Amino acid sequence: MQEKVLNNRKHGMAVLLLTSVGYLVALALFIVGAVIVENASSGVIGGALMIVGGVWMCIGWIPYLGLRILKPQEALVLTLFGKYVGTIKGDGFYFVNPFCASVNPAAKTKLNQSGDVNREAEPVGVKVNANGSISFNAVDKKISLKIMTLNNSRQKINDCLGNPIEIGIAVMWKVVDTAKAVFNVDNYKEYLSLQCDSALRNIVRIYPYDVAPNVDTTGDGLADEGSLRGSSEVVAKRIRDEIQSRVDEAGIEVIEARITYLAYAPEIAAVMLQRQQASAIIDARKMIVDGAVGMVEMALEKLNEKDIVNLDEERKAAMVSNLLVVLCGNRDAQPIVNSGSLY
């Protein structure tokens, strides 16, 4: 199904004026005919004028049904007796075939996205207001061509190591082919939402939450350092490409996908936090030990270089031990001063 844009249909104002003038003319003809018949000057002409005026007043409202008003970035898909005739796009006052019907199967679909969250779902039909007035609620069949933001609910997915995580994404999208969006899928909004969930699940299970050894996330057979936490840009791009490949037939363009929430599932969050803390402590201890060894080595070199004191191997070992205890300890050292002999 290919989109056909109907151009040169912005004749709404002209048709509105002509139809309204026609009603005035028909009313005048009906009145003139009634006067002629009443005066009995020419019953045939008066009757003909009354018939013409009456017929127009009965069916003259039909052109009003073909008037359509569109705001910027809106479109309307039109069918005539079940056949697709085209799409009107762009702001303006249009006139189309009065017997054309507008189609939008997703008009009443409300998702957690921009354009839907502020709309209240009202029943279609006649509504009696509190002040006694009567209003008619109709479903808006216009298709928005604006960039929309879909924020699906968070999902619980197992990463490549089997750890359950919770993740949420925001997808920026827009309709680029109204015919495909309306006729190729049953409901393009629900279709997009389901494809976002499916693509998210397929991509997330390839990556670990954090960097893990011997994990191939690119598919080249070599281990890499890809992770959900450290490679969020790459993961988001792969999710966007995955969604786009699935919604091409629905006439939807996915502009961008972003990870909005990422965390371990509550049942393992505490354990993983302890694991991260232990890893951080080990890394810190390694850095402290490396620094302490370097400082001890430097101290021994300075003592030997300046010939301040000559120490045998046993005294060097004691000195190294004491320095390492001082430098690697969790608390400040409290030295004990030896007031007697060195030996």
C-alpha positions in Angstrom: 0.0 0.0 0.0 1.5 3.3 -1.2 0.6 6.7 0.1 -1.2 9.1 -2.3 -1.1 12.7 -1.2 -4.1 14.7 -2.5 -2.9 18.1 -3.6 -4.9 21.2 -4.7 -7.8 20.4 -2.3 -7.7 23.6 -0.3 -11.0 24.9 -1.5 -12.9 24.7 1.8 -13.5 28.4 2.2 -14.8 28.7 -1.4 -17.1 25.7 -1.0 -18.4 27.0 2.3 -19.2 30.4 0.9 -20.8 29.0 -2.3 -22.9 26.5 -0.3 -24.1 29.2 2.1 -24.9 31.6 -0.7 -26.8 28.7 -2.4 -28.9 28.3 0.8 -29.7 32.0 0.7 -30.7 31.8 -3.0 -32.8 28.7 -2.4 -34.6 30.5 0.5 -35.2 33.5 -1.7 -36.5 31.3 -4.5 -38.8 29.5 -2.1 -40.2 32.8 -0.8 -40.6 34.3 -4.3 -42.3 31.2 -5.5 -44.7 31.2 -2.5 -45.6 34.9 -3.2 -46.2 34.1 -6.9 -48.4 31.2 -6.1 -50.3 33.2 -3.5 -51.0 36.0 -6.0 -52.0 33.4 -8.5 -50.2 35.3 -11.3 -48.4 32.2 -12.6 -48.8 29.0 -10.5 -46.5 26.9 -12.7 -43.5 29.3 -12.3 -44.1 29.8 -8.6 -44.4 26.1 -8.0 -41.2 25.4 -9.9 -39.4 28.0 -7.9 -40.7 26.6 -4.6 -39.6 23.0 -5.7 -36.1 24.1 -6.7 -35.7 26.1 -3.5 -37.1 23.3 -1.3 -34.9 20.6 -2.9 -31.8 22.7 -2.4 -32.6 23.4 1.2 -33.1 19.6 1.7 -29.9 18.4 0.1 -27.8 21.5 0.1 -26.1 20.6 3.3 -24.3 17.6 1.7 -21.2 19.7 0.6 -20.7 20.7 4.2 -19.8 17.1 4.9 -16.7 17.4 2.7 -15.1 20.3 4.6 -12.0 19.3 6.6 -9.7 21.5 8.7 -6.2 20.4 9.4 -3.6 21.9 11.7 0.2 21.8 11.0 1.7 18.3 11.1 -1.7 16.6 10.8 -3.0 14.2 8.1 -6.2 12.6 7.2 -6.6 9.2 5.4 -9.7 9.1 3.2 -11.6 6.1 1.8 -14.6 6.1 -0.6 -16.9 3.2 -0.1 -14.1 1.1 1.3 -11.4 2.1 -1.3 -8.4 4.2 -0.4 -8.5 7.4 -2.3 -5.7 9.4 -0.8 -4.3 11.4 2.1 -4.5 15.1 2.8 -1.6 16.7 4.6 -0.6 20.1 5.9 -2.5 22.9 7.6 -5.5 24.4 5.7 -9.2 24.3 5.0 -9.9 21.4 2.6 -12.9 20.2 0.6 -13.0 16.5 -0.4 -15.7 14.2 -1.6 -18.6 14.5 0.9 -19.0 10.7 0.9 -15.4 10.1 1.8 -14.8 8.6 5.3 -11.6 9.2 7.4 -9.8 6.2 8.8 -7.6 5.9 11.9 -7.8 2.6 13.8 -5.5 4.0 16.5 -7.6 7.1 17.2 -8.9 5.7 20.5 -5.6 4.0 21.6 -4.1 5.6 24.7 -0.5 4.8 25.4 2.1 6.2 27.9 3.4 8.7 25.3 3.3 12.3 24.4 0.0 13.2 22.7 -2.0 10.5 24.7 -1.3 11.1 28.4 -3.2 14.4 28.4 -6.2 13.2 26.7 -9.2 12.0 28.6 -11.0 9.0 27.1 -14.6 10.3 26.6 -17.4 8.1 25.2 -18.5 8.8 21.7 -22.0 10.2 21.4 -24.3 12.9 22.8 -23.2 14.3 26.2 -25.4 16.4 28.5 -23.3 18.9 30.3 -23.9 20.2 33.9 -25.4 23.4 32.7 -28.0 21.6 30.7 -26.3 22.1 27.3 -25.8 19.2 24.9 -22.5 18.4 23.1 -21.4 15.7 20.8 -18.2 13.8 21.4 -16.6 12.5 18.2 -13.5 10.5 17.7 -10.7 12.5 16.1 -9.6 10.5 13.1 -6.6 12.8 12.3 -3.1 11.2 12.3 -0.4 13.2 13.9 2.8 13.6 11.9 4.7 15.1 14.9 7.6 13.5 16.7 6.1 11.4 19.5 7.8 10.0 22.6 6.8 6.5 23.7 7.8 5.6 27.2 6.9 1.9 27.8 6.7 0.4 31.2 9.9 -1.1 32.7 10.6 -4.7 31.9 12.4 -7.4 33.9 14.8 -9.1 31.6 17.7 -11.5 32.2 21.1 -10.3 30.9 23.5 -12.6 29.1 24.8 -13.9 32.5 21.2 -14.7 33.7 21.0 -11.9 36.2 17.5 -10.3 36.2 17.5 -6.6 35.6 14.9 -3.9 35.2 15.2 -1.6 32.2 13.0 1.0 30.5 13.4 2.9 27.2 12.0 6.0 25.6 11.5 5.9 21.8 11.1 9.0 19.7 9.1 8.2 16.5 6.8 9.6 13.9 4.5 8.5 11.1 6.0 8.9 7.6 3.6 6.9 5.5 0.0 7.2 6.6 -1.3 4.6 4.2 1.0 1.9 5.6 0.3 3.0 9.2 -3.5 2.6 8.6 -3.8 -0.3 6.3 -0.8 -2.5 6.8 -1.3 -3.1 10.5 -4.3 -3.3 12.7 -3.3 -0.5 15.1 0.1 1.2 14.5 0.4 2.5 18.1 0.0 -0.9 19.7 2.1 -2.5 17.0 5.0 -0.1 17.8 4.6 -0.6 21.6 4.8 -4.4 21.2 7.8 -4.2 18.8 9.6 -1.9 21.3 9.2 -4.5 24.1 10.3 -7.4 21.8 13.4 -5.5 20.4 14.4 -4.4 23.9 14.3 -8.0 25.2 16.3 -9.3 22.2 19.1 -6.8 22.6 19.4 -6.7 26.4 19.9 -10.4 26.7 23.1 -10.1 24.6 24.9 -7.8 27.1 25.9 -8.2 30.7 24.9 -5.6 33.2 28.5 -4.7 33.9 31.7 -5.7 32.2 32.3 -9.4 32.4 35.1 -11.6 31.1 34.7 -13.9 28.1 31.5 -12.3 26.8 31.1 -11.5 23.1 28.4 -8.8 22.6 29.3 -7.9 19.0 29.0 -11.4 17.4 32.6 -11.4 16.0 33.6 -14.3 18.2 36.0 -12.2 20.4 35.4 -11.2 24.0 34.9 -7.5 24.5 34.1 -5.0 27.2 30.5 -4.2 26.1 27.9 -3.8 28.9 24.5 -2.3 29.5 26.0 0.2 32.0 29.1 1.1 30.2 27.9 0.9 26.6 24.5 2.6 26.8 25.0 4.6 23.6 25.8 1.4 21.6 23.0 -0.5 23.2 20.5 2.3 22.5 21.5 2.4 18.8 21.1 -1.3 18.4 17.7 -1.2 20.0 16.7 1.7 17.7 17.9 -0.3 14.6 16.1 -3.4 15.8 12.8 -1.5 16.3 13.2 0.3 12.9 13.6 -3.0 11.0 10.3 -4.3 12.6 8.2 -1.2 12.0 9.1 -0.3 8.4 6.0 -2.0 7.1 3.9 0.2 9.4 5.1 3.4 7.9 6.9 4.5 11.1 10.3 6.1 11.4 12.1 5.6 14.7 14.3 8.6 15.3 16.0 7.7 18.5 15.9 5.3 21.4 17.2 6.0 24.9 17.6 4.0 28.0 15.7 5.8 30.8 16.1 3.3 33.6 18.6 0.5 34.4 19.0 -1.4 37.6 19.2 -4.9 39.0 16.0 -6.5 39.9 15.0 -6.1 43.6 15.6 -9.7 44.4 19.3 -9.6 43.7 20.0 -5.9 44.0 21.3 -6.2 47.6 23.6 -9.1 46.6 24.9 -7.3 43.6 25.6 -4.2 45.7 27.7 -6.2 48.1 29.5 -7.7 45.1 30.2 -4.2 43.7 31.4 -3.0 47.1 33.7 -6.0 47.4 35.1 -5.4 44.0 35.7 -1.7 44.8 37.4 -2.6 48.1 39.7 -5.0 46.3 40.6 -2.5 43.6 41.3 0.1 46.3 43.5 -2.3 48.2 45.5 -3.2 45.1 46.2 0.5 44.5 47.2 1.1 48.1 49.6 -1.9 48.1 51.2 -0.8 44.8 51.7 2.7 46.2 53.1 1.3 49.5 55.6 -1.0 47.7 56.7 1.9 45.6 57.2 4.1 48.7 59.2 1.5 50.5 61.4 0.9 47.5 62.0 4.6 47.2 62.9 4.9 51.0 65.4 2.0 50.8 67.0 3.5 47.7 67.3 6.9 49.4 68.9 5.4 52.5 71.4 3.5 50.5 72.1 6.4 48.1 72.9 8.9 50.9 74.5 6.3 53.2 72.5 7.5 56.1 72.4 4.1 57.9 73.6 0.7 57.1 71.0 -2.0 57.6 71.5 -5.7 57.3 68.9 -7.9 55.6 67.1 -8.7 58.8 66.7 -5.0 59.7 65.6 -4.2 56.1 62.9 -6.8 56.4 61.7 -5.4 59.7 61.7 -1.9 58.3 59.8 -3.0 55.2 57.3 -4.8 57.4 56.7 -1.8 59.6 56.4 0.6 56.6 53.9 -1.7 54.9 51.8 -1.9 58.1 51.8 1.9 58.4 51.0 2.6 54.8 48.5 -0.2 54.2 46.6 0.0 57.5 43.0 1.2 57.8 43.8 3.5 60.8 46.5 6.0 61.7 49.7 4.4 63.0 50.6 4.8 66.7 54.4 4.3 66.9 56.2 3.1 69.9 59.5 4.9 70.6 62.4 2.8 71.7 64.4 4.8 74.2 67.0 2.2 74.6 69.6 0.6 72.3 68.8 0.0 68.7 69.8 -3.6 69.3 
